[in-house]
Amino acid sequence: MNALDQATGGLWALPLALLGGALRVSPPYLFVSLGECLTEKSGRINLGQEGTLILGAMIGYGASFVTGSPWAGVLAAGIVGLVLGTVHAVLCALPRVNDIAVGIALMLFGIGLAFFIGKPLIQPTAPRLPSLSLGAWSESAAVRSALQVNILFLLGIATAFAMRFLFERTRWGLVLRVVGESSDAARAMGYDVPRVRLIATALGGCLASMGGSLLSLYYPGSWNEGLSSGQGLMAVALVIFARWDPVRCLWASLLFGGAGALGPALQSVGINAAYNLIATAPYVLTLVIMLATSSASRTLVGQPAEITVGR
Amino acid sequence: MLSRELRRAAESALLPLGALTVSLALFGVFVTLAGANALDVYYQMYRGSFATSFSLQNTLLRAAPLMLTALCTAIPASLGLVVIGGEGALVLGALAAVIAAHALSTANPWVVLTAMALAGAAAGGAWIGLAGALRTFRGVNETISTLLLNYIAIGLFKHFVEGPMRDPASLNKPSTRPIGEANALGPVPGTDVHWGFVYGLVACFVAFVLMRRTVFGFAAQMVGGNVRAALLSGLPVHRLVLIACALAGATAGLAGMAEVAAVHGTANASLIVGYGYTGVLVAFLARFHPLAIVPVSILVGGIGASGGLLQRTAHLPDATVNVLEGILFIVILASETLRGRILGPDALESEPKPTAELKPASAPTPEVSPAPSGETKRAVG
């Protein structure tokens, strides 16, 4: 720390570190929760998002390393996510196949595959995604480093608003919601329920996988087997918290990102005690939120009636 | 025409065997694409899992905790609950067992081991019991909550092992103080397999009797089949859920205790190797049948045991076996769609369909009052 930082820092050091951390940790949450939100709107749950996220992180890193372009990495990750989402949708469309179980299976498969292919990628350094310096106006290095915002994050924010528009104002969004609320009604109206779910689940996987590429190409910014800390699973809880609204997914992602950044932020100001306990903050937060919002006797507001995870 | 029971039994054997064959074939394609000789890989896997007494011992060593963690998913599945919290219950059971051993370090080893087993089971039982309470009193989805509890349990475990309970002598790998040679869980006489394996066998058998041959088990199956009918017939649904979840957690906690007492002698990060998650796989492969868990655990334990040899001889990464496990899991689930179609249509009629009933909506709803119509539809569809 230089003298200037010490002057502006001190009292502000922790909130700044927390804000900067939240802006770095949130983007993967945002993408994977938007993907899950889209999937769940169609009446399906994809617990396999965790596997998709990790495989996306690995493929994104590998493609960035091979091509030299991080954007190619994001694209490759998106394609892989599309494939995994399609597999999930196709399996769940079979009679007597349960979406929760398939999700757990695909999670184990995705993680195994990522570790299998990703072994040689642990050492090399791939080009990473650039970020915008929104803090360039400030003279404080702490402010400048806190306000580094990833371009893909901005894209994710735009996607959140676009998705809300899609759900509420377009014909396709209405069809999607009908399928999610009552597949019987959708069938009676002549819509192809499996196809709508296929499209939603595949695109959801694509978003989750892009979120994974943010883990490896932005923050923490490398590939290793402990890269994900369960963001793909917490996305399911996050979507419940956000009441299946994409824009509220954005706020929830920032909150979860902040909780995830709590440990590193405290460490950056020299507080190391109980690091492992503080690192569980996002999970405790998720659990507390679910406890506070769930009810034993009624369905959650805004929940697509065809899915069942909220209760 | 075969009798219905015979057809159903034949189907229950044929489907998993067929799925296993298909999975191995797909896996062969996968390793061929990865540049290995598929036949050689199969052979090395056989050598690494069942061919020699050394590899067989390694297989059984891995099967021991899997039997117990699989029960953690299989027992609540009877009530229609999808619990995947075995990993968290296992590490907390291990931690509690170590605490018990330290508290009683001077006592007779039998006393110490008994206390360790009780403490491990109690810690695991309380942990998953908590998820059961959240589910039945507050409607919190048990799949998500047990997953979150896994992360929280591992955080707690690391906090204590790397902090207050750390043995200053453990430099590179933070561990607790050892439980002591005298308190170790030894091998079964005449074999190289430790007593934890026997714990697993006994637990599976007890679970079989409890879930399939007692009033408690029948009541649990009824809750899993139709919660509204269970409530109308006056079953204590809250209590059944709590007991089933606590028992489930206790088995996984016992797995943690056995790993500490028989394998590691202390609590450290070596315990967190995914036995809890692999146990979920075992439970689904066994279709939640407690007795089927035994052979499936040995099979999956063998797949895991062959990883090391594959790495050395076929130069494949150690995650190769995870890929096979993933493929196996997916194919087994997909094969459910063929149930009742291979040997004639009516085999399905009275078949208990765990995976079909596993939607959390059909899980206990502690509401006795008539539900709104939308909810009824959801519980059915």
Interface residues (C-beta under 8 A of the other chain):
Chain A: L47 V87 L91 L94 P95 R96 V97 N98 I100 A101 V102 I104 A105 L106 L108 F109 G110 I111 G112 L113 F115 F116 K119 S182 S183 D184 S229 G230 L233 M234 V236 A237 A274 N276 L277 A279 T280 Y283 V284 T286 L287 M290 L291 S294 S295 A296 S297 T299 A305 E306 T308 V309 G310 R311
Chain B: A34 V82 I84 L134 T136 F137 R138 G139 V140 N141 T143 I144 S145 L147 L148 L149 Y151 I152 G155 L156 K158 H159 E162 G163 Y277 V280 L281 F284 L316 P317 A319 T320 V321 N322 V323 L324 E325 G326 I327 F329 I330 L333 A334 E336 T337 R339 K353 T355 A356 L358 K359 P360 A361 T365 P366 E367 G374 E375 K377 R378 G381
